[in-house]
Every structure is written in structure tokens, then in C-alpha cells.
Amino acid sequence: MPSEKTCPDCEEPLEEMELQGTDALGTLSVVSDGSSDGFLGGLSADEILTPVPYVCPECRRTLIYAE
């Protein structure tokens, strides 16, 4: 994946944002339960990805990447 993320609609560079108010601890993570054969199915329980939101300054589309 390229280091600079671009909007799939208008191809403008996306701006990284910060998640707020996700839970009592202020954290949000993506974890696979191991039963899926899909995209996250290959992750083990010790591999936790952090969702990072990106917003297009032009069209305001918001995308969340698991990094």
C-alpha cells in the first residue's frame, strides 16, 4: 500500500485523523477471533490492529484503515 493514502472518489490525499470517545479506556482495536478465513482470518490473537481514520479534505469521505 502506498505511504500516502488517496481518496478513491476524487484522488485527493487523505488527512489522518484521531479517534475519540471509543470506550472507557479511550482505545479501539481490531482483533480476529481466528474463526474467519477472510482478510483478518490470518491474524493471531496477539496481533492487534489499531483503526486509524482518514478524511478527504475535498469530498469529506472518511475511511478507516487497520494499521
N, C-alpha and C positions, 0 to 999 in steps of 0.2 A: 504494500500500500504506500502511495507517495507520502512524503513527510508533510506536505501542505495539502489539507483536505479542501475539496471544492464542492460547491453546491451541484447536485445532479440536475437541478432545474435550470439555473441561469449561469452556472460555471464560475460564479464569484468565489473568492477564497472565503472559507468559513472562519468565524471567530470562536475560539474556545471560551466556554463559559464555566460557571461553577454551580453545582447542585446545592440547594439549601433546603432545610426543613424536611429531611428524608425520614428520620426516626429519632428516638430519644437520644441516641448516641451521635446523631448527625452523620451517619455513614450509610452508604448504599453500595451493594456489591452484587455481582452476577456469579452464581455458583451452579455448576451442573450436578444433578443428583446421580449421574453415571448411568441412568437407565435409557438415555436417549442416544440414538445413532446420528442425530443431526449435528449442526455446527458446534454446539458446546458438548456433545457427547464424548469427545476425546479428552476432556478436561478431567483431572482427578480432583478429589476433594480438597487437596492442598493448593490447587491453582484457582485463585480468586481474582476475577477481573473487576476493575472499577469502571462504572459507567461515567463517561465524560461527554457532556453536551456541547454541541457546536451549533452556532446560529449563523445563517446567511444574513449579512447586513443589507442586502438588496431586497430579497423576497421574504425574509423573516422565517424561512423554513428552519426547523430545528431537527437535528439528527443526534442520536446518542450512540457513541461508539464504546464498546467494551475494550478497555486498554489495560 
